[in-house]
Amino acid sequence: MSVEFDIAETLDVKGESCPMPVVKTKSTIDGLSQGEVLEVLATDSGSMSDIDGWADGTDGVELIEQQEGDTVYKHYVRKTE
């Protein structure tokens, strides 16, 4: 699968478990400009639902895509405002 958006920053939270991937994603996205995309790399399988739920309930962010790899879960979040 090809990623068809520019990634402004990559956040590596591999090896960290809930709630740190979401906490660090929020903190990092706050520093981005509108329209920029954050790539989050996680090893916690719970991050799939955690980041989805966080993005769903948070104004100003949009979860564009999630990819489930063998050991790494990739999340792409766009700052919308």
All heavy atoms as a GROMACS GRO file, in nm:
protein
  612
    1MET      N    1   0.085  -0.119   0.000
    1MET     CA    2   0.000   0.000   0.000
    1MET      C    3   0.089   0.124   0.000
    1MET      O    4   0.183   0.134   0.077
    1MET     CB    5  -0.089   0.000   0.125
    1MET     CG    6  -0.187   0.116   0.125
    1MET     SD    7  -0.285   0.127   0.276
    1MET     CE    8  -0.345  -0.038   0.294
    2SER      N    9   0.059   0.216  -0.088
    2SER     CA   10   0.141   0.337  -0.094
    2SER      C   11   0.074   0.449  -0.015
    2SER      O   12  -0.048   0.462  -0.017
    2SER     CB   13   0.161   0.381  -0.239
    2SER     OG   14   0.038   0.421  -0.295
    3VAL      N   15   0.155   0.523   0.052
    3VAL     CA   16   0.104   0.636   0.129
    3VAL      C   17   0.104   0.757   0.037
    3VAL      O   18   0.207   0.792  -0.020
    3VAL     CB   19   0.193   0.660   0.253
    3VAL    CG1   20   0.148   0.782   0.328
    3VAL    CG2   21   0.192   0.537   0.343
    4GLU      N   22  -0.012   0.820   0.021
    4GLU     CA   23  -0.025   0.927  -0.077
    4GLU      C   24  -0.039   1.065  -0.014
    4GLU      O   25  -0.115   1.148  -0.062
    4GLU     CB   26  -0.144   0.899  -0.169
    4GLU     CG   27  -0.124   0.775  -0.252
    4GLU     CD   28  -0.246   0.739  -0.335
    4GLU    OE1   29  -0.339   0.820  -0.340
    4GLU    OE2   30  -0.246   0.631  -0.394
    5PHE      N   31   0.031   1.087   0.094
    5PHE     CA   32   0.029   1.219   0.156
    5PHE      C   33   0.168   1.247   0.212
    5PHE      O   34   0.243   1.154   0.239
    5PHE     CB   35  -0.078   1.230   0.265
    5PHE     CG   36  -0.102   1.102   0.341
    5PHE    CD1   37  -0.022   1.068   0.449
    5PHE    CD2   38  -0.203   1.015   0.305
    5PHE    CE1   39  -0.042   0.951   0.518
    5PHE    CE2   40  -0.224   0.897   0.374
    5PHE     CZ   41  -0.143   0.864   0.481
    6ASP      N   42   0.200   1.373   0.224
    6ASP     CA   43   0.332   1.410   0.277
    6ASP      C   44   0.330   1.399   0.428
    6ASP      O   45   0.238   1.448   0.493
    6ASP     CB   46   0.365   1.555   0.237
    6ASP     CG   47   0.391   1.567   0.088
    6ASP    OD1   48   0.437   1.468   0.027
    6ASP    OD2   49   0.363   1.674   0.032
    7ILE      N   50   0.433   1.336   0.481
    7ILE     CA   51   0.444   1.321   0.626
    7ILE      C   52   0.532   1.433   0.680
    7ILE      O   53   0.647   1.446   0.639
    7ILE     CB   54   0.500   1.182   0.661
    7ILE    CG1   55   0.401   1.074   0.615
    7ILE    CG2   56   0.530   1.171   0.809
    7ILE    CD1   57   0.460   0.937   0.609
    8ALA      N   58   0.476   1.514   0.767
    8ALA     CA   59   0.549   1.628   0.823
    8ALA      C   60   0.646   1.581   0.931
    8ALA      O   61   0.755   1.634   0.946
    8ALA     CB   62   0.452   1.731   0.880
    9GLU      N   63   0.604   1.480   1.007
    9GLU     CA   64   0.685   1.434   1.120
    9GLU      C   65   0.652   1.290   1.151
    9GLU      O   66   0.538   1.247   1.130
    9GLU     CB   67   0.658   1.523   1.242
    9GLU     CG   68   0.757   1.505   1.354
    9GLU     CD   69   0.744   1.612   1.462
    9GLU    OE1   70   0.701   1.724   1.432
    9GLU    OE2   71   0.778   1.581   1.576
   10THR      N   72   0.749   1.216   1.201
   10THR     CA   73   0.725   1.078   1.244
   10THR      C   74   0.748   1.069   1.394
   10THR      O   75   0.850   1.116   1.444
   10THR     CB   76   0.819   0.980   1.170
   10THR    OG1   77   0.790   0.986   1.030
   10THR    CG2   78   0.798   0.837   1.219
   11LEU      N   79   0.652   1.010   1.463
   11LEU     CA   80   0.660   0.991   1.608
   11LEU      C   81   0.681   0.843   1.634
   11LEU      O   82   0.599   0.761   1.594
   11LEU     CB   83   0.531   1.040   1.674
   11LEU     CG   84   0.518   1.014   1.825
   11LEU    CD1   85   0.623   1.092   1.903
   11LEU    CD2   86   0.378   1.050   1.873
   12ASP      N   87   0.790   0.809   1.702
   12ASP     CA   88   0.820   0.669   1.732
   12ASP      C   89   0.784   0.640   1.877
   12ASP      O   90   0.851   0.688   1.969
   12ASP     CB   91   0.970   0.645   1.707
   12ASP     CG   92   1.009   0.499   1.726
   12ASP    OD1   93   0.930   0.422   1.786
   12ASP    OD2   94   1.118   0.462   1.682
   13VAL      N   95   0.677   0.564   1.898
   13VAL     CA   96   0.637   0.524   2.033
   13VAL      C   97   0.644   0.372   2.048
   13VAL      O   98   0.573   0.313   2.129
   13VAL     CB   99   0.495   0.577   2.071
   13VAL    CG1  100   0.497   0.727   2.088
   13VAL    CG2  101   0.391   0.536   1.967
   14LYS      N  102   0.734   0.311   1.969
   14LYS     CA  103   0.750   0.165   1.977
   14LYS      C  104   0.797   0.126   2.117
   14LYS      O  105   0.880   0.192   2.175
   14LYS     CB  106   0.847   0.116   1.870
   14LYS     CG  107   0.797   0.141   1.728
   14LYS     CD  108   0.875   0.063   1.622
   14LYS     CE  109   1.016   0.111   1.601
   14LYS     NZ  110   1.028   0.229   1.516
   15GLY      N  111   0.738   0.019   2.169
   15GLY     CA  112   0.776  -0.029   2.302
   15GLY      C  113   0.697   0.037   2.414
   15GLY      O  114   0.709  -0.003   2.528
   16GLU      N  115   0.616   0.137   2.381
   16GLU     CA  116   0.538   0.205   2.484
   16GLU      C  117   0.394   0.155   2.479
   16GLU      O  118   0.341   0.122   2.374
   16GLU     CB  119   0.542   0.356   2.463
   16GLU     CG  120   0.685   0.407   2.463
   16GLU     CD  121   0.695   0.555   2.490
   16GLU    OE1  122   0.615   0.607   2.569
   16GLU    OE2  123   0.783   0.618   2.431
   17SER      N  124   0.331   0.149   2.596
   17SER     CA  125   0.193   0.101   2.600
   17SER      C  126   0.100   0.212   2.647
   17SER      O  127   0.144   0.317   2.691
   17SER     CB  128   0.183  -0.021   2.691
   17SER     OG  129   0.234   0.008   2.819
   18CYS      N  130  -0.028   0.183   2.636
   18CYS     CA  131  -0.134   0.278   2.670
   18CYS      C  132  -0.108   0.340   2.808
   18CYS      O  133  -0.070   0.266   2.899
   18CYS     CB  134  -0.267   0.204   2.669
   18CYS     SG  135  -0.408   0.311   2.697
   19PRO      N  136  -0.125   0.468   2.827
   19PRO     CA  137  -0.177   0.566   2.730
   19PRO      C  138  -0.070   0.645   2.655
   19PRO      O  139  -0.103   0.740   2.586
   19PRO     CB  140  -0.257   0.660   2.820
   19PRO     CG  141  -0.171   0.669   2.944
   19PRO     CD  142  -0.113   0.528   2.961
   20MET      N  143   0.056   0.608   2.667
   20MET     CA  144   0.163   0.693   2.612
   20MET      C  145   0.154   0.719   2.461
   20MET      O  146   0.176   0.832   2.419
   20MET     CB  147   0.301   0.638   2.650
   20MET     CG  148   0.334   0.651   2.799
   20MET     SD  149   0.285   0.809   2.875
   20MET     CE  150   0.395   0.922   2.791
   21PRO      N  151   0.120   0.620   2.376
   21PRO     CA  152   0.110   0.653   2.234
   21PRO      C  153   0.011   0.766   2.206
   21PRO      O  154   0.041   0.856   2.127
   21PRO     CB  155   0.063   0.520   2.171
   21PRO     CG  156   0.124   0.416   2.260
   21PRO     CD  157   0.110   0.475   2.399
   22VAL      N  158  -0.103   0.765   2.273
   22VAL     CA  159  -0.203   0.871   2.253
   22VAL      C  160  -0.154   1.003   2.313
   22VAL      O  161  -0.166   1.109   2.250
   22VAL     CB  162  -0.340   0.831   2.312
   22VAL    CG1  163  -0.435   0.950   2.316
   22VAL    CG2  164  -0.402   0.717   2.232
   23VAL      N  165  -0.098   0.998   2.432
   23VAL     CA  166  -0.048   1.119   2.498
   23VAL      C  167   0.058   1.187   2.411
   23VAL      O  168   0.053   1.309   2.387
   23VAL     CB  169   0.010   1.085   2.638
   23VAL    CG1  170   0.085   1.204   2.696
   23VAL    CG2  171  -0.101   1.040   2.732
   24LYS      N  172   0.151   1.108   2.360
   24LYS     CA  173   0.259   1.166   2.278
   24LYS      C  174   0.208   1.209   2.141
   24LYS      O  175   0.258   1.306   2.084
   24LYS     CB  176   0.374   1.066   2.266
   24LYS     CG  177   0.446   1.048   2.400
   24LYS     CD  178   0.572   0.967   2.388
   24LYS     CE  179   0.647   0.965   2.521
   24LYS     NZ  180   0.769   0.885   2.515
   25THR      N  181   0.110   1.137   2.086
   25THR     CA  182   0.051   1.178   1.958
   25THR      C  183  -0.015   1.314   1.972
   25THR      O  184   0.005   1.404   1.890
   25THR     CB  185  -0.053   1.073   1.910
   25THR    OG1  186   0.014   0.949   1.887
   25THR    CG2  187  -0.120   1.118   1.781
   26LYS      N  188  -0.092   1.331   2.079
   26LYS     CA  189  -0.159   1.460   2.101
   26LYS      C  190  -0.057   1.572   2.118
   26LYS      O  191  -0.068   1.677   2.057
   26LYS     CB  192  -0.248   1.454   2.227
   26LYS     CG  193  -0.316   1.587   2.253
   26LYS     CD  194  -0.376   1.598   2.391
   26LYS     CE  195  -0.444   1.732   2.412
   26LYS     NZ  196  -0.374   1.850   2.358
   27SER      N  197   0.044   1.548   2.197
   27SER     CA  198   0.147   1.648   2.222
   27SER      C  199   0.219   1.687   2.093
   27SER      O  200   0.246   1.805   2.068
   27SER     CB  201   0.245   1.591   2.324
   27SER     OG  202   0.364   1.663   2.326
   28THR      N  203   0.249   1.588   2.010
   28THR     CA  204   0.322   1.616   1.886
   28THR      C  205   0.234   1.686   1.784
   28THR      O  206   0.278   1.779   1.717
   28THR     CB  207   0.378   1.484   1.827
   28THR    OG1  208   0.460   1.421   1.927
   28THR    CG2  209   0.463   1.511   1.703
   29ILE      N  210   0.108   1.644   1.773
   29ILE     CA  211   0.019   1.704   1.672
   29ILE      C  212  -0.010   1.850   1.708
   29ILE      O  213  -0.030   1.933   1.619
   29ILE     CB  214  -0.110   1.622   1.654
   29ILE    CG1  215  -0.168   1.646   1.514
   29ILE    CG2  216  -0.217   1.656   1.755
   29ILE    CD1  217  -0.175   1.525   1.428
   30ASP      N  218  -0.008   1.882   1.836
   30ASP     CA  219  -0.029   2.021   1.878
   30ASP      C  220   0.078   2.114   1.820
   30ASP      O  221   0.054   2.232   1.800
   30ASP     CB  222  -0.029   2.033   2.032
   30ASP     CG  223  -0.158   1.980   2.094
   30ASP    OD1  224  -0.255   1.957   2.018
   30ASP    OD2  225  -0.162   1.962   2.216
   31GLY      N  226   0.196   2.058   1.791
   31GLY     CA  227   0.305   2.139   1.739
   31GLY      C  228   0.308   2.149   1.587
   31GLY      O  229   0.392   2.220   1.532
   32LEU      N  230   0.216   2.079   1.521
   32LEU     CA  231   0.214   2.083   1.375
   32LEU      C  232   0.125   2.195   1.325
   32LEU      O  233   0.044   2.249   1.399
   32LEU     CB  234   0.162   1.949   1.318
   32LEU     CG  235   0.249   1.825   1.343
   32LEU    CD1  236   0.187   1.704   1.274
   32LEU    CD2  237   0.391   1.845   1.297
   33SER      N  238   0.140   2.228   1.198
   33SER     CA  239   0.056   2.329   1.134
   33SER      C  240  -0.066   2.262   1.071
   33SER      O  241  -0.064   2.142   1.043
   33SER     CB  242   0.133   2.402   1.024
   33SER     OG  243   0.247   2.465   1.079
   34GLN      N  244  -0.169   2.341   1.048
   34GLN     CA  245  -0.291   2.288   0.987
   34GLN      C  246  -0.260   2.220   0.855
   34GLN      O  247  -0.184   2.271   0.774
   34GLN     CB  248  -0.390   2.403   0.964
   34GLN     CG  249  -0.521   2.358   0.902
   34GLN     CD  250  -0.619   2.472   0.889
   34GLN    OE1  251  -0.605   2.575   0.953
   34GLN    NE2  252  -0.720   2.455   0.806
   35GLY      N  253  -0.316   2.100   0.837
   35GLY     CA  254  -0.297   2.026   0.713
   35GLY      C  255  -0.179   1.930   0.715
   35GLY      O  256  -0.166   1.846   0.627
   36GLU      N  257  -0.091   1.943   0.814
   36GLU     CA  258   0.025   1.855   0.821
   36GLU      C  259  -0.015   1.717   0.875
   36GLU      O  260  -0.110   1.704   0.951
   36GLU     CB  261   0.136   1.916   0.906
   36GLU     CG  262   0.203   2.035   0.838
   36GLU     CD  263   0.326   2.083   0.911
   36GLU    OE1  264   0.329   2.084   1.035
   36GLU    OE2  265   0.422   2.123   0.841
   37VAL      N  266   0.061   1.616   0.832
   37VAL     CA  267   0.031   1.478   0.870
   37VAL      C  268   0.142   1.424   0.960
   37VAL      O  269   0.260   1.438   0.931
   37VAL     CB  270   0.016   1.389   0.744
   37VAL    CG1  271  -0.001   1.242   0.783
   37VAL    CG2  272  -0.101   1.436   0.659
   38LEU      N  273   0.098   1.360   1.068
   38LEU     CA  274   0.189   1.295   1.162
   38LEU      C  275   0.181   1.144   1.141
   38LEU      O  276   0.072   1.088   1.138
   38LEU     CB  277   0.149   1.329   1.306
   38LEU     CG  278   0.226   1.257   1.418
   38LEU    CD1  279   0.372   1.298   1.417
   38LEU    CD2  280   0.162   1.286   1.553
   39GLU      N  281   0.297   1.081   1.125
   39GLU     CA  282   0.304   0.935   1.118
   39GLU      C  283   0.343   0.887   1.257
   39GLU      O  284   0.441   0.934   1.314
   39GLU     CB  285   0.410   0.893   1.016
   39GLU     CG  286   0.432   0.742   1.012
   39GLU     CD  287   0.545   0.702   0.917
   39GLU    OE1  288   0.657   0.758   0.929
   39GLU    OE2  289   0.520   0.617   0.833
   40VAL      N  290   0.264   0.794   1.312
   40VAL     CA  291   0.293   0.739   1.444
   40VAL      C  292   0.328   0.591   1.428
   40VAL      O  293   0.252   0.516   1.366
   40VAL     CB  294   0.172   0.753   1.539
   40VAL    CG1  295   0.205   0.699   1.678
   40VAL    CG2  296   0.126   0.899   1.548
   41LEU      N  297   0.442   0.551   1.482
   41LEU     CA  298   0.487   0.412   1.477
   41LEU      C  299   0.476   0.352   1.617
   41LEU      O  300   0.538   0.403   1.711
   41LEU     CB  301   0.632   0.403   1.429
   41LEU     CG  302   0.665   0.475   1.298
   41LEU    CD1  303   0.813   0.462   1.267
   41LEU    CD2  304   0.581   0.420   1.184
   42ALA      N  305   0.394   0.248   1.632
   42ALA     CA  306   0.371   0.189   1.763
   42ALA      C  307   0.382   0.037   1.755
   42ALA      O  308   0.362  -0.022   1.649
   42ALA     CB  309   0.233   0.228   1.815
   43THR      N  310   0.412  -0.025   1.869
   43THR     CA  311   0.416  -0.172   1.874
   43THR      C  312   0.301  -0.225   1.960
   43THR      O  313   0.280  -0.345   1.966
   43THR     CB  314   0.550  -0.221   1.932
   43THR    OG1  315   0.578  -0.148   2.052
   43THR    CG2  316   0.664  -0.201   1.833
   44ASP      N  317   0.228  -0.137   2.024
   44ASP     CA  318   0.116  -0.177   2.110
   44ASP      C  319  -0.008  -0.197   2.022
   44ASP      O  320  -0.056  -0.102   1.960
   44ASP     CB  321   0.092  -0.067   2.214
   44ASP     CG  322  -0.028  -0.095   2.303
   44ASP    OD1  323  -0.076  -0.210   2.303
   44ASP    OD2  324  -0.074  -0.003   2.373
   45SER      N  325  -0.060  -0.320   2.017
   45SER     CA  326  -0.176  -0.348   1.933
   45SER      C  327  -0.297  -0.264   1.976
   45SER      O  328  -0.384  -0.231   1.895
   45SER     CB  329  -0.212  -0.496   1.936
   45SER     OG  330  -0.246  -0.536   2.067
   46GLY      N  331  -0.302  -0.227   2.103
   46GLY     CA  332  -0.411  -0.144   2.153
   46GLY      C  333  -0.410  -0.004   2.094
   46GLY      O  334  -0.511   0.067   2.099
   47SER      N  335  -0.296   0.035   2.036
   47SER     CA  336  -0.288   0.169   1.977
   47SER      C  337  -0.383   0.184   1.860
   47SER      O  338  -0.427   0.294   1.828
   47SER     CB  339  -0.144   0.202   1.934
   47SER     OG  340  -0.104   0.120   1.824
   48MET      N  341  -0.420   0.074   1.794
   48MET     CA  342  -0.513   0.081   1.681
   48MET      C  343  -0.646   0.141   1.726
   48MET      O  344  -0.696   0.236   1.668
   48MET     CB  345  -0.537  -0.058   1.620
   48MET     CG  346  -0.415  -0.119   1.554
   48MET     SD  347  -0.353  -0.030   1.409
   48MET     CE  348  -0.469  -0.085   1.284
   49SER      N  349  -0.703   0.086   1.833
   49SER     CA  350  -0.831   0.138   1.882
   49SER      C  351  -0.813   0.266   1.962
   49SER      O  352  -0.897   0.356   1.956
   49SER     CB  353  -0.904   0.033   1.966
   49SER     OG  354  -0.824  -0.005   2.075
   50ASP      N  355  -0.700   0.277   2.036
   50ASP     CA  356  -0.678   0.395   2.119
   50ASP      C  357  -0.666   0.522   2.034
   50ASP      O  358  -0.730   0.624   2.064
   50ASP     CB  359  -0.550   0.381   2.202
   50ASP     CG  360  -0.564   0.273   2.310
   50ASP    OD1  361  -0.677   0.228   2.336
   50ASP    OD2  362  -0.461   0.233   2.366
   51ILE      N  363  -0.584   0.517   1.930
   51ILE     CA  364  -0.562   0.637   1.847
   51ILE      C  365  -0.686   0.666   1.764
   51ILE      O  366  -0.725   0.781   1.746
   51ILE     CB  367  -0.434   0.622   1.763
   51ILE    CG1  368  -0.313   0.629   1.857
   51ILE    CG2  369  -0.426   0.729   1.654
   51ILE    CD1  370  -0.178   0.613   1.792
   52ASP      N  371  -0.754   0.560   1.718
   52ASP     CA  372  -0.880   0.578   1.645
   52ASP      C  373  -0.982   0.649   1.733
   52ASP      O  374  -1.045   0.747   1.692
   52ASP     CB  375  -0.932   0.441   1.600
   52ASP     CG  376  -1.059   0.451   1.517
   52ASP    OD1  377  -1.080   0.556   1.452
   52ASP    OD2  378  -1.137   0.355   1.515
   53GLY      N  379  -0.997   0.602   1.855
   53GLY     CA  380  -1.094   0.662   1.947
   53GLY      C  381  -1.058   0.804   1.984
   53GLY      O  382  -1.145   0.892   1.992
   54TRP      N  383  -0.929   0.828   2.005
   54TRP     CA  384  -0.883   0.963   2.039
   54TRP      C  385  -0.912   1.060   1.924
   54TRP      O  386  -0.966   1.168   1.945
   54TRP     CB  387  -0.733   0.962   2.072
   54TRP     CG  388  -0.675   1.098   2.076
   54TRP    CD1  389  -0.685   1.190   2.179
   54TRP    CD2  390  -0.600   1.164   1.973
   54TRP    NE1  391  -0.620   1.305   2.144
   54TRP    CE2  392  -0.568   1.293   2.018
   54TRP    CE3  393  -0.557   1.124   1.846
   54TRP    CZ2  394  -0.495   1.383   1.942
   54TRP    CZ3  395  -0.484   1.214   1.771
   54TRP    CH2  396  -0.455   1.342   1.818
   55ALA      N  397  -0.876   1.020   1.803
   55ALA     CA  398  -0.896   1.108   1.686
   55ALA      C  399  -1.044   1.134   1.664
   55ALA      O  400  -1.085   1.245   1.628
   55ALA     CB  401  -0.832   1.046   1.562
   56ASP      N  402  -1.125   1.030   1.684
   56ASP     CA  403  -1.269   1.041   1.666
   56ASP      C  404  -1.331   1.142   1.761
   56ASP      O  405  -1.423   1.214   1.726
   56ASP     CB  406  -1.331   0.902   1.688
   56ASP     CG  407  -1.462   0.886   1.613
   56ASP    OD1  408  -1.471   0.939   1.502
   56ASP    OD2  409  -1.553   0.822   1.668
   57GLY      N  410  -1.278   1.147   1.883
   57GLY     CA  411  -1.336   1.234   1.985
   57GLY      C  412  -1.265   1.366   2.001
   57GLY      O  413  -1.295   1.443   2.093
   58THR      N  414  -1.170   1.396   1.912
   58THR     CA  415  -1.090   1.518   1.924
   58THR      C  416  -1.113   1.609   1.805
   58THR      O  417  -1.096   1.567   1.691
   58THR     CB  418  -0.939   1.482   1.933
   58THR    OG1  419  -0.920   1.393   2.043
   58THR    CG2  420  -0.854   1.606   1.955
   59ASP      N  421  -1.152   1.733   1.832
   59ASP     CA  422  -1.168   1.831   1.725
   59ASP      C  423  -1.032   1.870   1.671
   59ASP      O  424  -0.935   1.879   1.746
   59ASP     CB  425  -1.239   1.958   1.777
   59ASP     CG  426  -1.385   1.932   1.808
   59ASP    OD1  427  -1.443   1.838   1.750
   59ASP    OD2  428  -1.442   2.006   1.890
   60GLY      N  429  -1.025   1.891   1.539
   60GLY     CA  430  -0.902   1.943   1.480
   60GLY      C  431  -0.804   1.838   1.434
   60GLY      O  432  -0.697   1.871   1.384
   61VAL      N  433  -0.840   1.710   1.450
   61VAL     CA  434  -0.754   1.602   1.398
   61VAL      C  435  -0.838   1.502   1.320
   61VAL      O  436  -0.956   1.485   1.347
   61VAL     CB  437  -0.675   1.529   1.510
   61VAL    CG1  438  -0.583   1.624   1.584
   61VAL    CG2  439  -0.768   1.458   1.605
   62GLU      N  440  -0.774   1.438   1.224
   62GLU     CA  441  -0.842   1.339   1.142
   62GLU      C  442  -0.750   1.219   1.124
   62GLU      O  443  -0.634   1.236   1.085
   62GLU     CB  444  -0.873   1.402   1.005
   62GLU     CG  445  -0.920   1.306   0.900
   62GLU     CD  446  -0.917   1.365   0.759
   62GLU    OE1  447  -0.847   1.466   0.734
   62GLU    OE2  448  -0.985   1.310   0.674
   63LEU      N  449  -0.799   1.101   1.156
   63LEU     CA  450  -0.722   0.980   1.134
   63LEU      C  451  -0.741   0.940   0.988
   63LEU      O  452  -0.851   0.908   0.946
   63LEU     CB  453  -0.770   0.868   1.227
   63LEU     CG  454  -0.695   0.736   1.217
   63LEU    CD1  455  -0.548   0.753   1.252
   63LEU    CD2  456  -0.758   0.632   1.307
   64ILE      N  457  -0.633   0.951   0.910
   64ILE     CA  458  -0.644   0.924   0.766
   64ILE      C  459  -0.636   0.776   0.738
   64ILE      O  460  -0.711   0.722   0.658
   64ILE     CB  461  -0.527   0.992   0.690
   64ILE    CG1  462  -0.518   1.140   0.724
   64ILE    CG2  463  -0.544   0.973   0.540
   64ILE    CD1  464  -0.394   1.203   0.670
   65GLU      N  465  -0.542   0.710   0.804
   65GLU     CA  466  -0.516   0.570   0.770
   65GLU      C  467  -0.445   0.501   0.886
   65GLU      O  468  -0.374   0.566   0.962
   65GLU     CB  469  -0.427   0.565   0.645
   65GLU     CG  470  -0.407   0.428   0.587
   65GLU     CD  471  -0.324   0.431   0.459
   65GLU    OE1  472  -0.331   0.531   0.384
   65GLU    OE2  473  -0.251   0.335   0.438
   66GLN      N  474  -0.466   0.369   0.896
   66GLN     CA  475  -0.391   0.288   0.991
   66GLN      C  476  -0.344   0.164   0.916
   66GLN      O  477  -0.419   0.109   0.835
   66GLN     CB  478  -0.479   0.245   1.110
   66GLN     CG  479  -0.517   0.359   1.202
   66GLN     CD  480  -0.597   0.312   1.321
   66GLN    OE1  481  -0.698   0.245   1.307
   66GLN    NE2  482  -0.553   0.348   1.440
   67GLN      N  483  -0.222   0.123   0.943
   67GLN     CA  484  -0.167   0.003   0.880
   67GLN      C  485  -0.118  -0.091   0.989
   67GLN      O  486  -0.045  -0.048   1.078
   67GLN     CB  487  -0.053   0.039   0.785
   67GLN     CG  488  -0.094   0.126   0.670
   67GLN     CD  489   0.025   0.172   0.586
   67GLN    OE1  490   0.138   0.137   0.612
   67GLN    NE2  491  -0.004   0.254   0.487
   68GLU      N  492  -0.159  -0.215   0.979
   68GLU     CA  493  -0.120  -0.314   1.078
   68GLU      C  494  -0.011  -0.403   1.018
   68GLU      O  495  -0.037  -0.482   0.927
   68GLU     CB  496  -0.243  -0.398   1.116
   68GLU     CG  497  -0.222  -0.481   1.238
   68GLU     CD  498  -0.352  -0.540   1.292
   68GLU    OE1  499  -0.461  -0.490   1.256
   68GLU    OE2  500  -0.343  -0.636   1.368
   69GLY      N  501   0.111  -0.386   1.065
   69GLY     CA  502   0.222  -0.467   1.017
   69GLY      C  503   0.242  -0.588   1.107
   69GLY      O  504   0.161  -0.614   1.197
   70ASP      N  505   0.349  -0.662   1.084
   70ASP     CA  506   0.377  -0.780   1.166
   70ASP      C  507   0.407  -0.741   1.310
   70ASP      O  508   0.362  -0.805   1.404
   70ASP     CB  509   0.496  -0.858   1.108
   70ASP     CG  510   0.459  -0.923   0.975
   70ASP    OD1  511   0.339  -0.945   0.950
   70ASP    OD2  512   0.551  -0.952   0.896
   71THR      N  513   0.486  -0.635   1.326
   71THR     CA  514   0.524  -0.594   1.462
   71THR      C  515   0.498  -0.447   1.487
   71THR      O  516   0.494  -0.404   1.602
   71THR     CB  517   0.674  -0.621   1.488
   71THR    OG1  518   0.750  -0.555   1.387
   71THR    CG2  519   0.704  -0.770   1.486
   72VAL      N  520   0.480  -0.369   1.380
   72VAL     CA  521   0.463  -0.225   1.396
   72VAL      C  522   0.329  -0.181   1.339
   72VAL      O  523   0.290  -0.223   1.231
   72VAL     CB  524   0.578  -0.148   1.326
   72VAL    CG1  525   0.555   0.003   1.336
   72VAL    CG2  526   0.713  -0.184   1.388
   73TYR      N  527   0.260  -0.098   1.415
   73TYR     CA  528   0.133  -0.040   1.372
   73TYR      C  529   0.160   0.104   1.332
   73TYR      O  530   0.223   0.178   1.407
   73TYR     CB  531   0.031  -0.046   1.487
   73TYR     CG  532   0.007  -0.186   1.534
   73TYR    CD1  533   0.085  -0.243   1.635
   73TYR    CD2  534  -0.092  -0.266   1.476
   73TYR    CE1  535   0.065  -0.373   1.677
   73TYR    CE2  536  -0.112  -0.396   1.517
   73TYR     CZ  537  -0.034  -0.449   1.618
   73TYR     OH  538  -0.053  -0.579   1.659
   74LYS      N  539   0.113   0.141   1.212
   74LYS     CA  540   0.136   0.277   1.164
   74LYS      C  541   0.003   0.352   1.161
   74LYS      O  542  -0.098   0.300   1.115
   74LYS     CB  543   0.196   0.276   1.023
   74LYS     CG  544   0.335   0.215   1.018
   74LYS     CD  545   0.391   0.220   0.878
   74LYS     CE  546   0.530   0.161   0.873
   74LYS     NZ  547   0.586   0.165   0.736
   75HIS      N  548   0.008   0.473   1.211
   75HIS     CA  549  -0.111   0.559   1.216
   75HIS      C  550  -0.076   0.690   1.147
   75HIS      O  551   0.032   0.744   1.170
   75HIS     CB  552  -0.152   0.587   1.362
   75HIS     CG  553  -0.152   0.464   1.448
   75HIS    ND1  554  -0.262   0.382   1.458
   75HIS    CD2  555  -0.056   0.408   1.526
   75HIS    CE1  556  -0.233   0.280   1.539
   75HIS    NE2  557  -0.109   0.296   1.582
   76TYR      N  558  -0.170   0.741   1.068
   76TYR     CA  559  -0.147   0.868   1.000
   76TYR      C  560  -0.257   0.964   1.041
   76TYR      O  561  -0.375   0.940   1.013
   76TYR     CB  562  -0.144   0.847   0.847
   76TYR     CG  563  -0.030   0.757   0.808
   76TYR    CD1  564  -0.047   0.620   0.794
   76TYR    CD2  565   0.099   0.810   0.789
   76TYR    CE1  566   0.059   0.536   0.761
   76TYR    CE2  567   0.205   0.727   0.756
   76TYR     CZ  568   0.184   0.590   0.742
   76TYR     OH  569   0.290   0.508   0.711
   77VAL      N  570  -0.219   1.070   1.109
   77VAL     CA  571  -0.314   1.166   1.163
   77VAL      C  572  -0.288   1.303   1.103
   77VAL      O  573  -0.175   1.352   1.104
   77VAL     CB  574  -0.303   1.174   1.318
   77VAL    CG1  575  -0.408   1.267   1.375
   77VAL    CG2  576  -0.312   1.036   1.381
   78ARG      N  577  -0.392   1.365   1.048
   78ARG     CA  578  -0.378   1.499   0.991
   78ARG      C  579  -0.436   1.602   1.089
   78ARG      O  580  -0.542   1.580   1.147
   78ARG     CB  581  -0.454   1.508   0.858
   78ARG     CG  582  -0.453   1.652   0.800
   78ARG     CD  583  -0.530   1.659   0.669
   78ARG     NE  584  -0.455   1.598   0.560
   78ARG     CZ  585  -0.502   1.503   0.480
   78ARG    NH1  586  -0.624   1.457   0.495
   78ARG    NH2  587  -0.427   1.455   0.382
   79LYS      N  588  -0.365   1.712   1.103
   79LYS     CA  589  -0.416   1.823   1.183
   79LYS      C  590  -0.505   1.906   1.092
   79LYS      O  591  -0.460   1.954   0.987
   79LYS     CB  592  -0.301   1.908   1.236
   79LYS     CG  593  -0.348   2.019   1.330
   79LYS     CD  594  -0.231   2.081   1.403
   79LYS     CE  595  -0.281   2.186   1.499
   79LYS     NZ  596  -0.171   2.238   1.582
   80THR      N  597  -0.631   1.920   1.128
   80THR     CA  598  -0.727   1.984   1.037
   80THR      C  599  -0.759   2.128   1.074
   80THR      O  600  -0.825   2.199   1.000
   80THR     CB  601  -0.859   1.905   1.031
   80THR    OG1  602  -0.911   1.891   1.164
   80THR    CG2  603  -0.836   1.766   0.972
   81GLU      N  604  -0.715   2.172   1.192
   81GLU     CA  605  -0.738   2.313   1.227
   81GLU      C  606  -0.633   2.362   1.323
   81GLU      O  607  -0.553   2.285   1.373
   81GLU     CB  608  -0.877   2.334   1.286
   81GLU     CG  609  -0.908   2.249   1.407
   81GLU     CD  610  -1.053   2.264   1.453
   81GLU    OE1  611  -1.144   2.248   1.373
   81GLU    OE2  612  -1.070   2.293   1.572
   0.00000   0.00000   0.00000
